[in-house]
């Protein structure tokens, strides 16, 4: 096989392993999101129904970043108001890509969280 195939297989195995472990805090380090480098930024699609009702809010989301920088296991941890923005926030977070976290010269999986704000534009 091709080394790209091996890399892809290893990535899928790691994702499966992380999901089986539930991304439990003891299985990998949690880092502050601002200490990481986003290669693909958060691109929000705001729920039009919320905007039509002038609703603003935020969602705190947690996720795992694989050694290749891919975001997996995205979960809404808290939200205000509940049930409005979680899907938009988790969908956007799942599309982000990071520069991998490095420990002892080797890329590692880490967990992190961010708060995503949904604010109406000033007119």
C-alpha positions as CSV (number, residue, x, y, z in Angstrom):
1,X,0.0,0.0,0.0
2,X,0.4,3.6,-0.4
3,X,1.6,5.5,2.7
4,X,-1.4,7.9,2.4
5,X,-3.7,4.8,2.8
6,X,-1.8,3.8,5.9
7,X,-2.1,7.4,7.3
8,X,-5.8,7.4,6.6
9,X,-6.3,4.0,8.2
10,X,-4.3,5.1,11.3
11,X,-6.4,8.3,11.5
12,X,-9.6,6.2,11.4
13,X,-8.3,3.8,14.1
14,X,-7.4,6.7,16.3
15,X,-10.8,8.2,15.9
16,X,-12.5,4.9,16.8
17,X,-10.2,4.5,19.8
18,X,-11.0,8.0,21.0
19,X,-14.7,7.4,20.6
20,X,-14.5,4.1,22.5
21,X,-12.7,5.8,25.3
22,X,-15.4,8.5,25.2
23,X,-12.6,11.1,24.9
24,X,-12.4,10.8,28.7
25,X,-10.4,13.5,30.4
26,X,-7.7,10.9,31.6
27,X,-7.2,9.6,28.0
28,X,-5.7,12.9,26.6
29,X,-4.7,16.3,27.8
30,X,-7.1,19.2,27.7
31,X,-5.6,22.4,26.5
32,X,-6.8,26.0,26.3
33,X,-8.1,26.7,22.8
34,X,-6.2,30.0,22.5
35,X,-2.9,28.0,22.8
36,X,-3.7,26.2,19.5
37,X,-3.4,27.4,16.0
38,X,-6.5,27.2,13.8
39,X,-5.7,26.4,10.1
40,X,-9.4,26.6,9.1
41,X,-11.4,29.1,11.1
42,X,-14.8,28.8,12.7
43,X,-17.4,29.7,10.0
44,X,-20.9,30.0,11.5
45,X,-24.1,29.7,9.7
46,X,-26.6,31.6,11.9
47,X,-30.1,30.2,12.4
48,X,-32.4,32.6,10.5
49,X,-35.3,31.8,12.8
50,X,-33.3,33.1,15.8
51,X,-32.4,36.2,13.9
52,X,-36.0,36.8,12.8
53,X,-36.9,36.8,16.5
54,X,-33.9,39.0,17.5
55,X,-32.5,36.1,19.7
56,X,-28.9,36.3,20.6
57,X,-27.0,33.7,22.6
58,X,-23.9,31.5,23.1
59,X,-22.9,27.8,23.1
60,X,-20.0,26.3,24.9
61,X,-18.7,23.3,23.0
62,X,-16.1,20.7,23.7
63,X,-14.2,18.6,21.2
64,X,-11.1,16.5,20.4
65,X,-8.4,17.5,18.0
66,X,-6.6,14.5,16.5
67,X,-2.9,14.3,15.9
68,X,-3.6,15.4,12.3
69,X,-5.5,18.5,13.4
70,X,-9.0,17.2,12.6
71,X,-11.9,18.1,15.0
72,X,-13.9,15.1,16.2
73,X,-16.3,14.2,19.0
74,X,-17.9,17.7,19.1
75,X,-20.5,18.2,21.9
76,X,-22.5,21.1,23.1
77,X,-21.7,21.4,26.8
78,X,-23.9,24.4,27.7
79,X,-26.0,27.0,25.9
80,X,-28.0,30.1,26.5
81,X,-30.8,30.0,25.4
82,X,-30.9,26.2,25.2
83,X,-32.1,24.5,22.0
84,X,-31.4,27.4,19.6
85,X,-27.8,27.6,18.5
86,X,-26.2,24.2,19.5
87,X,-26.5,22.6,16.0
88,X,-25.0,25.6,14.2
89,X,-22.1,25.8,16.7
90,X,-21.3,22.1,16.7
91,X,-21.6,21.9,12.9
92,X,-19.2,24.8,12.5
93,X,-16.7,23.5,15.0
94,X,-16.6,20.1,13.3
95,X,-15.3,21.8,10.1
96,X,-12.4,23.6,11.8
97,X,-8.8,22.3,11.3
98,X,-5.9,22.9,13.7
99,X,-2.2,22.7,13.6
100,X,-1.6,19.5,15.6
101,X,-0.6,19.8,19.3
102,X,3.0,18.6,19.8
103,X,4.4,16.8,22.9
104,X,8.0,15.6,22.9
105,X,8.2,16.2,19.1
106,X,5.2,14.1,18.3
107,X,1.7,15.2,17.3
108,X,-0.9,14.2,19.9
109,X,-4.6,14.2,20.4
110,X,-6.0,16.9,22.8
111,X,-9.4,18.1,24.0
112,X,-10.4,21.7,24.2
113,X,-13.5,23.9,24.5
114,X,-14.7,27.2,23.2
115,X,-17.6,29.5,23.6
116,X,-19.3,30.5,20.4
117,X,-21.3,33.7,20.5
118,X,-24.3,34.5,18.3
119,X,-24.9,38.3,18.2
120,X,-27.1,40.4,16.0
121,X,-25.3,42.8,13.7
122,X,-25.5,46.5,14.6
123,X,-27.7,48.4,12.3
